[in-house]
């Protein structure tokens, strides 16, 4: 076996997206519009010998050897037929679960009636426990649009609303009490640090906090700098009982505010474009998701960023157009390894390696759009849609994400024929190129064994 001499060719090794590695080669002579790899690589063949071209050896290993996938099941499709005067489809705005059996979904019917829908058997049976805000004590003759719900304990949960009120249950959703918070703002984002400490953000730069599990509330002074005047509800994360992160603004004018002591004035913001929704696993480790628009059809890149230092610095881990390409809206982590991000029109991304890789597991249905999701265990996810549907996802590990012929190793030149640039895709990552009687082969190292195979040209 004669090895190709790449002494002059290999000059850098650098990472690519999707856990690929790239070996950048130069001084490779290509014959335009040829269809065999030996002719493409043979030195001196091309008449323009001094042309310096680039070949990227993109070595893409499959890192998800124990990847996770979601099997979706439609558990409920709620159409209310006993509302006086008209039948109407429910529209869910949020869902949360205390465990794999007990879940509560919130929303409205016909933009008039408040809706609370529950299950205690993992979704086999769902029951509407509230269909009108007049059923909530104390009775206030103001319609409530129910927003995000969050369990604090297995029996205690909170729901934020569009009129500044918070609904609270202490019996796992059987009965609810209305609590006035001191504001009439439309509340939009909810963050729970622990069962006692909660923070909520709403329009008009409203920030309220509770330190007694939502029984009483305090309004915090909002940021007063000039940047915060470009107001758009973003995200909120209570990173400790005394520290908080906020995102305010819209588009290119948005920023993130980091306050180590919420009893003191807000510091000036840092620029924070395209990723408004926040989730912090602890005081240091956080995530943000959003969208960056492109094209005339209002498509958007999916953006995921993460921080290891409490939001002071951020790195982008996903910046891609993943179908359907309209961006991401919410991200949650169960622990430091298992996380889920959702977007518009049924998009669900799943990670089980701390966000290094994200696998699409979207819901495919004619009408599917949602705002929130519940992720109580690493094996279960619930989604309630704006069309009155409730989906349950069973998350299972697969032995190998490479479908069809999982033991087959592949290699390809893309594009072919190559003009000035080509990509050699190999799977898995440890490889060598060899020439045997004029035919080029790749040797794949798998543990203590070596597999040698010819390269396949992709037309």
PAKE-147297 format. One record per residue (C-alpha): y, z, x; chain; residue number from 1. Coordinates in nm, 4 decimals. Last residue first. Layout:
# PAKE-147297
         v         w         u  kette   nr
         Y         Z         X      A  NUM
...
//
This chain:
# PAKE-147297
         v         w         u  kette   nr
    1.3148   -0.9117   -2.2691      A  459
    1.1756   -0.5769   -2.1564      A  458
    0.9897   -0.6171   -1.8263      A  457
    0.6949   -0.3881   -1.7693      A  456
    0.6437   -0.2289   -1.4275      A  455
    0.2895   -0.2098   -1.2985      A  454
    0.1044    0.1222   -1.3008      A  453
    0.0096    0.3935   -1.0538      A  452
   -0.0872    0.7423   -1.1720      A  451
   -0.0795    1.0270   -0.9214      A  450
   -0.2526    1.3614   -0.9726      A  449
   -0.1773    1.7135   -0.8511      A  448
    0.0918    1.7760   -1.1128      A  447
    0.1757    1.4440   -1.2707      A  446
    0.3338    1.2166   -1.0084      A  445
    0.3992    0.8675   -1.1396      A  444
    0.3648    0.5778   -0.8961      A  443
    0.5628    0.2705   -0.9977      A  442
    0.4417   -0.0777   -0.9172      A  441
    0.5961   -0.3967   -0.7858      A  440
    0.3852   -0.7064   -0.7333      A  439
    0.4259   -0.8983   -0.4035      A  438
    0.0851   -0.8064   -0.2729      A  437
    0.1401   -0.4408   -0.3540      A  436
    0.5026   -0.3268   -0.3540      A  435
    0.5778    0.0390   -0.4263      A  434
    0.8348    0.2399   -0.6223      A  433
    0.8016    0.6190   -0.6401      A  432
    0.8134    0.8574   -0.9334      A  431
    0.8663    1.2144   -1.0485      A  430
    1.0515    1.1931   -1.3774      A  429
    0.8159    1.1008   -1.6584      A  428
    0.8806    0.8376   -1.7894      A  427
    1.0769    0.5588   -1.6225      A  426
    1.3757    0.3547   -1.7318      A  425
    1.5155    0.1075   -1.4776      A  424
    1.8729    0.0313   -1.5757      A  423
    2.0527   -0.2870   -1.4770      A  422
    2.3961   -0.3901   -1.3559      A  421
    2.5610   -0.7042   -1.2282      A  420
    2.3660   -0.9820   -1.3985      A  419
    2.0306   -0.8637   -1.5205      A  418
    1.7887   -1.0869   -1.7084      A  417
    1.6714   -0.8554   -1.8453      A  416
    1.8824   -0.5657   -1.9590      A  415
    1.7203   -0.3135   -1.9231      A  414
    1.4287   -0.2961   -1.6794      A  413
    1.1345   -0.1005   -1.8225      A  412
    0.8833    0.1709   -1.7437      A  411
    0.6306    0.3439   -1.9624      A  410
    0.3775    0.6227   -1.9258      A  409
    0.1139    0.6403   -2.1953      A  408
   -0.0250    0.9808   -2.2778      A  407
    0.1775    1.0186   -2.5983      A  406
    0.0660    0.6903   -2.7498      A  405
    0.2226    0.7018   -3.0985      A  404
    0.4823    0.9735   -3.0612      A  403
    0.6380    1.1307   -2.7556      A  402
    0.7558    1.4654   -2.8924      A  401
    0.4571    1.6468   -2.7473      A  400
    0.2623    1.9519   -2.8603      A  399
    0.4633    1.9895   -3.1770      A  398
    0.6203    2.3163   -3.2810      A  397
    0.6928    2.3770   -3.6446      A  396
    1.0098    2.4331   -3.8455      A  395
    0.9508    2.4430   -4.2193      A  394
    1.2634    2.3193   -4.3952      A  393
    1.3589    2.4222   -4.7451      A  392
    1.5953    2.2068   -4.9477      A  391
    1.8084    2.3236   -5.2393      A  390
    1.9791    2.0550   -5.4438      A  389
    2.2871    2.0980   -5.6614      A  388
    2.4709    1.7876   -5.5427      A  387
    2.6954    1.9770   -5.2989      A  386
    2.3784    2.0666   -5.1126      A  385
    2.1966    2.3926   -5.0439      A  384
    2.0110    2.4005   -4.7097      A  383
    1.7388    2.6443   -4.6101      A  382
    1.5805    2.6827   -4.2654      A  381
    1.2533    2.8470   -4.1684      A  380
    1.0339    2.8813   -3.8583      A  379
    1.2860    3.0294   -3.6119      A  378
    1.3845    3.2887   -3.8690      A  377
    1.6830    3.3476   -4.0990      A  376
    1.8553    3.0076   -4.0615      A  375
    2.0620    2.9519   -4.3754      A  374
    2.2840    2.6453   -4.4148      A  373
    2.6441    2.5499   -4.4908      A  372
    2.8554    2.2553   -4.6080      A  371
    2.6079    2.0109   -4.7512      A  370
    2.5621    1.6452   -4.8315      A  369
    2.2542    1.4672   -4.9563      A  368
    2.2379    1.2104   -5.2317      A  367
    1.9802    0.9344   -5.1796      A  366
    1.7620    1.1593   -4.9591      A  365
    1.6675    1.1680   -4.5903      A  364
    1.7231    1.5161   -4.4502      A  363
    1.7911    1.5041   -4.0775      A  362
    1.5699    1.6378   -3.8005      A  361
    1.7672    1.5094   -3.5004      A  360
    1.6624    1.6738   -3.1711      A  359
    1.9136    1.8525   -2.9486      A  358
    1.8572    1.9204   -2.5782      A  357
    2.0075    2.1767   -2.3429      A  356
    2.1188    2.3845   -2.6402      A  355
    1.9302    2.7022   -2.5548      A  354
    1.5908    2.5365   -2.5318      A  353
    1.4789    2.5316   -2.8955      A  352
    1.7380    2.2934   -3.0302      A  351
    1.7676    2.1325   -3.3732      A  350
    2.0165    1.8826   -3.5156      A  349
    2.0497    1.8343   -3.8918      A  348
    2.2410    1.5468   -4.0529      A  347
    2.2088    1.5172   -4.4292      A  346
    2.5213    1.3210   -4.5115      A  345
    2.7708    1.5157   -4.3001      A  344
    2.6858    1.7440   -4.0141      A  343
    2.4582    2.0305   -3.9209      A  342
    2.3850    2.2236   -3.6009      A  341
    2.0787    2.4442   -3.5505      A  340
    1.9868    2.6873   -3.2731      A  339
    1.6919    2.8564   -3.1048      A  338
    1.7125    2.9599   -2.7380      A  337
    1.9669    3.2427   -2.6972      A  336
    1.8820    3.3846   -3.0368      A  335
    1.9152    3.2690   -3.3984      A  334
    2.1954    3.0312   -3.3103      A  333
    2.4315    2.8728   -3.5607      A  332
    2.6420    2.5550   -3.5713      A  331
    2.8530    2.4138   -3.8534      A  330
    3.0496    2.0916   -3.9237      A  329
    2.9254    1.8090   -3.7035      A  328
    3.0495    1.4503   -3.6778      A  327
    3.0418    1.1463   -3.9044      A  326
    2.7875    0.9215   -3.7331      A  325
    2.4844    0.9237   -3.9609      A  324
    2.3341    0.8604   -3.7116      A  323
    2.4118    1.0255   -3.3788      A  322
    2.7250    0.8991   -3.2038      A  321
    2.7403    1.1175   -2.8955      A  320
    2.9368    1.3847   -2.7191      A  319
    2.6910    1.6701   -2.6780      A  318
    2.6958    1.9381   -2.4049      A  317
    3.0723    1.9585   -2.3554      A  316
    3.1677    2.2515   -2.1332      A  315
    3.4120    2.5238   -2.2275      A  314
    3.6296    2.7707   -2.0379      A  313
    3.8054    3.0863   -2.1537      A  312
    3.5902    3.1042   -2.4660      A  311
    3.4105    3.4314   -2.4008      A  310
    3.2884    3.3407   -2.0544      A  309
    2.9692    3.1386   -2.1042      A  308
    3.1161    2.8733   -2.3303      A  307
    2.9607    2.5868   -2.5262      A  306
    3.0694    2.2543   -2.6686      A  305
    2.9057    2.0293   -2.9259      A  304
    3.0758    1.7083   -3.0428      A  303
    2.9159    1.4521   -3.2732      A  302
    3.1151    1.1315   -3.2501      A  301
    3.2905    1.0116   -3.5617      A  300
    3.2906    0.7234   -3.8061      A  299
    3.6046    0.6749   -4.0125      A  298
    3.5120    0.3125   -4.0891      A  297
    3.7873    0.1629   -3.8669      A  296
    3.6366    0.2864   -3.5386      A  295
    3.6324    0.6287   -3.3788      A  294
    3.6841    0.9851   -3.4920      A  293
    3.5990    1.2857   -3.2789      A  292
    3.3984    1.5462   -3.4661      A  291
    3.3271    1.9143   -3.4561      A  290
    3.1159    2.1880   -3.3059      A  289
    3.1832    2.5046   -3.1075      A  288
    2.9450    2.7423   -2.9321      A  287
    2.9673    3.0874   -2.7773      A  286
    2.8159    3.3130   -2.5145      A  285
    3.0479    3.5841   -2.3815      A  284
    3.1008    3.8362   -2.6618      A  283
    2.7638    3.7701   -2.8185      A  282
    2.5949    3.4849   -3.0050      A  281
    2.9350    3.3362   -3.0842      A  280
    2.9742    3.0573   -3.3400      A  279
    3.2858    2.8472   -3.3856      A  278
    3.3961    2.5539   -3.6011      A  277
    3.7045    2.3640   -3.4843      A  276
    3.5705    2.1219   -3.2239      A  275
    3.7877    1.8072   -3.2053      A  274
    4.0535    1.9325   -2.9628      A  273
    4.0931    2.2807   -2.8194      A  272
    4.4172    2.3195   -2.6272      A  271
    4.4550    2.6846   -2.5234      A  270
    4.6522    2.9191   -2.7453      A  269
    4.9272    3.1665   -2.6615      A  268
    4.8275    3.5293   -2.6981      A  267
    4.8042    3.6983   -3.0376      A  266
    4.9889    4.0258   -3.0788      A  265
    4.7949    4.3536   -3.0333      A  264
    4.5576    4.5373   -3.2687      A  263
    4.3210    4.2396   -3.2308      A  262
    4.2475    4.3403   -2.8721      A  261
    4.0778    4.0753   -2.6561      A  260
    4.2497    3.7974   -2.8492      A  259
    4.1455    3.4395   -2.7750      A  258
    4.3307    3.1676   -2.9665      A  257
    4.1916    2.8143   -2.9659      A  256
    4.4100    2.5086   -3.0200      A  255
    4.4537    2.2092   -3.2480      A  254
    4.7275    1.9457   -3.2127      A  253
    4.4985    1.6533   -3.1250      A  252
    4.3102    1.6811   -3.4517      A  251
    4.4159    1.9707   -3.6726      A  250
    4.5499    2.3153   -3.6109      A  249
    4.3854    2.6510   -3.5688      A  248
    4.0780    2.7818   -3.3898      A  247
    4.0354    3.1569   -3.3736      A  246
    3.8498    3.3887   -3.1350      A  245
    3.8302    3.7651   -3.1874      A  244
    3.8068    4.0966   -3.0079      A  243
    3.8078    4.4559   -3.1380      A  242
    3.4724    4.5029   -3.3148      A  241
    3.3277    4.2417   -3.0774      A  240
    3.3146    3.8598   -3.0736      A  239
    3.4524    3.8174   -3.4254      A  238
    3.4440    3.4387   -3.4479      A  237
    3.6780    3.2298   -3.6619      A  236
    3.6914    2.8571   -3.7164      A  235
    3.9386    2.5937   -3.8275      A  234
    4.1743    2.5962   -4.1210      A  233
    4.4556    2.3559   -4.0427      A  232
    4.8042    2.4595   -3.9530      A  231
    5.0302    2.2741   -3.7148      A  230
    5.2559    2.5811   -3.7330      A  229
    5.0061    2.7489   -3.5001      A  228
    5.1456    2.5486   -3.2089      A  227
    5.4911    2.7004   -3.2534      A  226
    5.3682    3.0523   -3.1879      A  225
    5.3287    3.3027   -3.4726      A  224
    4.9585    3.3782   -3.4644      A  223
    4.8602    3.5771   -3.7744      A  222
    4.9295    3.9454   -3.8329      A  221
    4.6063    4.1050   -3.9533      A  220
    4.5380    4.1877   -4.3187      A  219
    4.3100    4.4882   -4.3680      A  218
    4.0092    4.5100   -4.5957      A  217
    3.8006    4.7732   -4.7740      A  216
    3.4379    4.7755   -4.8920      A  215
    3.3451    4.4801   -4.6714      A  214
    3.0873    4.6477   -4.4518      A  213
    3.3191    4.9307   -4.3453      A  212
    3.5164    4.7791   -4.0571      A  211
    3.6800    4.4964   -4.2522      A  210
    3.9090    4.2207   -4.1285      A  209
    4.1568    3.9729   -4.2750      A  208
    4.3197    3.6673   -4.1187      A  207
    4.5465    3.4406   -4.3260      A  206
    4.7128    3.1478   -4.1523      A  205
    4.8431    3.0130   -4.4846      A  204
    4.4832    2.9126   -4.5559      A  203
    4.1902    3.1394   -4.4900      A  202
    4.0148    3.3378   -4.2187      A  201
    3.7621    3.6182   -4.2558      A  200
    3.6444    3.8884   -4.0139      A  199
    3.3586    4.1355   -4.0554      A  198
    3.2564    4.4589   -3.8811      A  197
    3.0119    4.6984   -4.0468      A  196
    2.6860    4.5026   -4.0609      A  195
    2.7514    4.3577   -3.7117      A  194
    2.9772    4.0840   -3.5746      A  193
    3.0064    3.8924   -3.9009      A  192
    3.2297    3.5850   -3.9212      A  191
    3.3570    3.4131   -4.2372      A  190
    3.5619    3.0948   -4.2759      A  189
    3.7403    2.9501   -4.5803      A  188
    3.9401    3.2001   -4.7843      A  187
    4.1970    3.0452   -5.0189      A  186
    4.4789    3.2942   -4.9997      A  185
    4.5507    3.5539   -5.2657      A  184
    4.5765    3.8370   -5.0150      A  183
    4.5336    4.2144   -5.0361      A  182
    4.1544    4.2082   -5.0061      A  181
    4.0582    4.2536   -5.3706      A  180
    3.6935    4.3460   -5.4160      A  179
    3.4802    4.1990   -5.6951      A  178
    3.1459    4.3693   -5.7456      A  177
    2.8101    4.1956   -5.7774      A  176
    2.4731    4.2747   -5.9344      A  175
    2.1241    4.1412   -5.8605      A  174
    2.2252    3.9938   -5.5245      A  173
    2.0273    4.1999   -5.2759      A  172
    2.1162    4.5362   -5.4341      A  171
    2.4354    4.6224   -5.2444      A  170
    2.6363    4.3208   -5.3563      A  169
    2.9915    4.2281   -5.2619      A  168
    3.2298    3.9605   -5.3847      A  167
    3.5461    3.9075   -5.1828      A  166
    3.8813    3.8149   -5.3371      A  165
    4.1472    3.6023   -5.1711      A  164
    4.1573    3.3443   -5.4500      A  163
    3.9270    3.0734   -5.3095      A  162
    3.6323    3.3033   -5.2551      A  161
    3.4377    3.4903   -4.9852      A  160
    3.0862    3.6103   -5.0610      A  159
    2.9415    3.9267   -4.9068      A  158
    2.5854    4.0606   -4.8804      A  157
    2.4101    4.3973   -4.8720      A  156
    2.0368    4.4389   -4.9472      A  155
    1.8606    4.3056   -4.6363      A  154
    2.1721    4.3940   -4.4328      A  153
    2.4997    4.2105   -4.3708      A  152
    2.3950    3.8938   -4.5566      A  151
    2.6569    3.6179   -4.5544      A  150
    2.7914    3.3945   -4.8295      A  149
    3.0542    3.1245   -4.7792      A  148
    3.2593    2.9910   -5.0705      A  147
    3.2622    3.0890   -5.4381      A  146
    3.5264    2.9257   -5.6515      A  145
    3.6572    3.2037   -5.8678      A  144
    3.8147    3.1549   -6.2079      A  143
    4.0812    3.4091   -6.2923      A  142
    4.0372    3.6353   -6.5921      A  141
    3.9567    3.9395   -6.3825      A  140
    3.6544    4.1437   -6.4832      A  139
    3.5794    4.4361   -6.2544      A  138
    3.2929    4.3599   -6.2280      A  137
    3.1501    4.0083   -6.2091      A  136
    3.0207    3.8499   -6.5309      A  135
    3.3635    3.6997   -6.5984      A  134
    3.3124    3.5035   -6.2759      A  133
    3.0689    3.2875   -6.4709      A  132
    2.7180    3.1662   -6.4033      A  131
    2.5752    3.4629   -6.2128      A  130
    2.2046    3.5455   -6.1716      A  129
    2.0687    3.1896   -6.1648      A  128
    1.7024    3.2110   -6.0677      A  127
    1.4950    3.0216   -5.8110      A  126
    1.1135    3.0225   -5.7864      A  125
    0.8984    2.9033   -5.4999      A  124
    1.2036    2.9445   -5.2798      A  123
    1.0764    3.1984   -5.0295      A  122
    0.9659    3.4460   -5.2937      A  121
    1.2822    3.6435   -5.3723      A  120
    1.5068    3.3554   -5.4778      A  119
    1.8698    3.3520   -5.5843      A  118
    2.1438    3.1361   -5.7424      A  117
    2.5055    3.2530   -5.7751      A  116
    2.7381    3.0143   -5.9593      A  115
    3.1024    3.0445   -6.0603      A  114
    3.1907    2.8252   -6.3571      A  113
    3.4802    2.5845   -6.3606      A  112
    3.4468    2.3222   -6.0870      A  111
    3.1801    2.1604   -6.3074      A  110
    2.9294    2.4215   -6.2020      A  109
    3.0124    2.6235   -5.8955      A  108
    2.8761    2.7436   -5.5642      A  107
    2.6662    3.0126   -5.4009      A  106
    2.3066    3.0259   -5.2784      A  105
    2.1192    3.3508   -5.2154      A  104
    1.7927    3.3856   -5.0212      A  103
    1.5102    3.6386   -4.9975      A  102
    1.1661    3.5286   -4.8740      A  101
    1.1946    3.4151   -4.5103      A  100
    1.4472    3.6859   -4.4278      A   99
    1.8021    3.7897   -4.5198      A   98
    1.8804    3.4376   -4.6361      A   97
    2.2137    3.2587   -4.6680      A   96
    2.3442    2.9660   -4.8718      A   95
    2.6812    2.7992   -4.9125      A   94
    2.8924    2.5558   -5.1146      A   93
    2.6494    2.4514   -5.3848      A   92
    2.7545    2.2077   -5.6549      A   91
    2.5676    2.2424   -5.9816      A   90
    2.5226    1.9434   -6.2060      A   89
    2.6759    1.9636   -6.5510      A   88
    2.5692    1.9772   -6.9142      A   87
    2.8633    2.0169   -7.1485      A   86
    3.0196    2.2277   -7.4213      A   85
    2.8874    2.5716   -7.3511      A   84
    2.6905    2.5837   -7.0245      A   83
    2.3254    2.5732   -7.1298      A   82
    2.2293    2.2474   -6.9583      A   81
    2.2918    2.3482   -6.5978      A   80
    2.1396    2.0910   -6.3636      A   79
    1.9878    2.2471   -6.0518      A   78
    1.7645    2.0521   -5.8198      A   77
    1.5277    2.3021   -5.6614      A   76
    1.2694    2.3262   -5.3843      A   75
    1.3071    1.9865   -5.2151      A   74
    1.0793    2.0104   -4.9101      A   73
    1.1635    1.9161   -4.5515      A   72
    0.9224    1.9271   -4.2568      A   71
    1.1279    2.0121   -3.9490      A   70
    1.0359    1.9355   -3.5878      A   69
    1.0208    2.1475   -3.2762      A   68
    0.9504    2.0441   -2.9225      A   67
    0.6729    2.1807   -2.7054      A   66
    0.6787    1.9078   -2.4431      A   65
    1.0516    1.8756   -2.5068      A   64
    1.1591    1.7831   -2.1548      A   63
    1.0452    1.4187   -2.1777      A   62
    1.1481    1.2878   -1.8390      A   61
    1.4066    1.0157   -1.8174      A   60
    1.4350    0.8656   -1.4718      A   59
    1.7310    0.6338   -1.4862      A   58
    1.7042    0.4281   -1.1693      A   57
    2.0456    0.2724   -1.1834      A   56
    2.0710   -0.0558   -0.9980      A   55
    2.4011   -0.1646   -0.8553      A   54
    2.5065   -0.4946   -0.7021      A   53
    2.6640   -0.5873   -0.3712      A   52
    2.6877   -0.9647   -0.3389      A   51
    2.6484   -1.0568    0.0272      A   50
    2.3363   -1.2673   -0.0135      A   49
    2.4813   -1.5105   -0.2654      A   48
    2.1864   -1.7491   -0.2466      A   47
    1.9538   -1.4863   -0.3985      A   46
    1.6247   -1.4440   -0.2185      A   45
    1.7424   -1.2372    0.0725      A   44
    1.5838   -0.9125   -0.0356      A   43
    1.3158   -0.9225   -0.3041      A   42
    1.4260   -0.6973   -0.5917      A   41
    1.4749   -0.9368   -0.8778      A   40
    1.1985   -1.1722   -0.7657      A   39
    0.9525   -0.8845   -0.7656      A   38
    1.0787   -0.7728   -1.1127      A   37
    0.9937   -1.0967   -1.2871      A   36
    1.2028   -1.2583   -1.5594      A   35
    1.4718   -1.4471   -1.3769      A   34
    1.8055   -1.5200   -1.5309      A   33
    2.0194   -1.4283   -1.2308      A   32
    1.8320   -1.3549   -0.9054      A   31
    1.9263   -1.0025   -0.8067      A   30
    1.9806   -0.8692   -0.4542      A   29
    1.9926   -0.4892   -0.4236      A   28
    2.2689   -0.3816   -0.1872      A   27
    2.3205   -0.0642   -0.3888      A   26
    2.0999    0.1994   -0.5418      A   25
    2.1962    0.4904   -0.7643      A   24
    1.9173    0.7333   -0.8360      A   23
    1.9716    0.8696   -1.1839      A   22
    1.8182    1.1760   -1.3396      A   21
    1.7646    1.2100   -1.7108      A   20
    1.7893    1.5332   -1.9099      A   19
    1.9420    1.3597   -2.2114      A   18
    2.2647    1.2777   -2.0274      A   17
    2.2626    1.1788   -1.6644      A   16
    2.2385    1.3853   -1.3501      A   15
    2.3228    1.2643   -0.9986      A   14
    2.1410    1.1426   -0.6923      A   13
    2.3338    0.9405   -0.4414      A   12
    2.2924    0.6995   -0.1513      A   11
    1.9546    0.5439   -0.1841      A   10
    1.9800    0.1788   -0.0814      A    9
    2.0043    0.1817    0.2923      A    8
    1.6772    0.3628    0.3523      A    7
    1.5140    0.2005    0.0503      A    6
    1.2286    0.0463    0.2448      A    5
    0.9735   -0.0641   -0.0107      A    4
    0.6357    0.0957    0.0453      A    3
    0.3317   -0.1092    0.1425      A    2
    0.0000    0.0000    0.0000      A    1
//
